[in-house]
Amino acid sequence: MEIGDKHISYRIYLVAFGIFLMAIAVAFKLSKIQWVEGPKLRELAKKETVKSFVIPANKGNIYSSDGSLLATSIPNYNIRFDAVAPKREAFDKNIKSLSDSLNLMFGKPSSYYQNLFSTARASKNRYMFVARDLSYTEYMRMKSFPLFNLGPNKGGMITEQETIRKYPIGKIALRTIGYDRVNEIGKREGKGIEWSFRKYLNGKDGKVLKQKIAKGQWKPIRDQNEVDPQDGFDVISTIDVYIQDIAHHALLKQLQDYKAEHGCVVVMETKTGKVKAISNLGKLNPKDSTYLETTNYAIAEAHEPGSTFKLVDMIALLDDHKIDTSKVYDSQGGIIEYRGKKVRDSHEGGYGRISLARGFEVSSNTIMVQAVYENYKKNPQEFVDRIDHMGLNKPLGLPFQGEGRPYIPQPKDKQWSAISLPWMAFGYGVSVTPLQTLTLYNAVANNGEMVKPQFVSEIKEWNKTIKKYDKEIINPKICSDETIKKLKAVMQNVVKRGTGAKLYSKDFSMAGKTGTAQANYAKNGGSEKHYISSFVGFFPADNPKYSCIVVVHKPNTSGNNYYGADVAGPVFKRIAQKIFTDAPSTNEIKDLNRKVSKQEIAYNSFNAKVQIDVKVIPNLKGMSGMDAVVLLENLKLKVKVIGVGKVKKQSIPAGQPVDKTQTIILELS
């Protein structure tokens, strides 16, 4: 009996000792978890349940000078369906009604949607595609459909929101407006205003901490954001939508009529340098007649200007007091030769003996080359210095990527030869961009003051100016007043009785210069010849308000009228006439204080609405855009407007409670 008791006691001690060891091991493990592994595990748990989410900033708008929207951001929605989320009873009860609603919205048969949803339910598809690219109004409509109106957890509707950039006036000036995007390899890239002014437009994203609650659902940990988003500023461009539309369609028609490869047009305000219109159109496919904005030719494409460069000859010869406009030269039958290379006039047989002024008016190569060569052959650097003084030897320094680099031969360069000087005199062997050429002609129109082309006038935050871009002077005086006076006279005569005589109208004055450059490109071991037709000048001639350049590359030569006056000139004339003949009347209103009864009634009605302490979103449909914006801003709401006219749609329906953190989008028509 005692021996048995001892065995039992030993066993009890052994078990107790084992339990003691286990307790020590557990205590050790708990201590290790608490003090060694604990921080890591807590951090892991926090990562799994708490996450920092980006709150995208609202991107600023780009406006034209007249207040029209050129680019804006709007929300875009894709809808998917979690077929496992709804309970069987809710799914069976609502699937027919949901399918009927989708049928009315998208046109596909109700049976199609019933089969789609049932198949997804059977296969437990938790991410079934339903619809993409919905507007806010369409999204809110779908959200109210049967089943979907039960919410994401009970109804299974999954909403994916993104912000897309829209261009309300279409593809007009699209290349200058530009873009800012992430390419297929994840690198950010862009062009135009969108890219160059992105630091103002994009704003700064915010951050918010959210905690995972269930099924991919997250809720904010606290009421306030970790970092509040800062909306981007608005950019006010110099583009005038009315002038832009005229320029775009005038260029497009001529490109189509002449089956040209590509072309550009720029209209600039003479005194300020503000670019009021810029259009760059080219064929994507040589066999296609569709023209699109893919390259900013006016800014990026430096090429031989041809006869439009003869203005440089005139400025140098007159301002260096080499000769006067009355100096007579012999065109020598329309052909002269330098070192075995011939310079020809476009007019067979030449022009006989004519003055320098007349040589410019009829664009005689032989006259202009003789004048330059005879007066600068002993010191060509003097002629080149004159070009450099006018700033044509360097880029304009525009805020855009890809500005073309001009090329002006220098006598000290290895490439300089005995024919460099005479060839420069009629626009060959040099390269400048269309916008550079326009800037020079605009300086003549502006009485010698050369101003930098300007594309953006202001950065704004609502009605507050953040930054203003004033006129920038490149050269305060490119030549004397006496020279300017003579240049204006000969350019008017180009249109009255020179190469641009077809454009002349006794009712409307213009001044300018035609240009036709011949370009040769190597192809299959030989050369392909084509022409670059241009016209550049200003209007009205007596008191210039606008300058304009038109350049058309590779017009069809079958009709033998590929010259600047035939191809580019009509575009210039069309723009000039449309701007002034179709412009809204600016007649003086004599009685400004006279009250109009309809206006008084409309004002009183609007004023009454503004004074009411509104706690819900009002019905804005039918209200003028200006009144609607004022009303909403009084409610401390942010407003974005698309289009012009009266309110057609509002992104937040009438009757919804006012939430001052929201942005309401108004669609006008």
Summary of the structure (lengths in Angstrom):
residues: 669
radius of gyration: 36.2
end to end distance: 108.1
largest distance: 150.8
contacts: 2107
relative contact order: 0.09
helix: 38%
strand: 26%
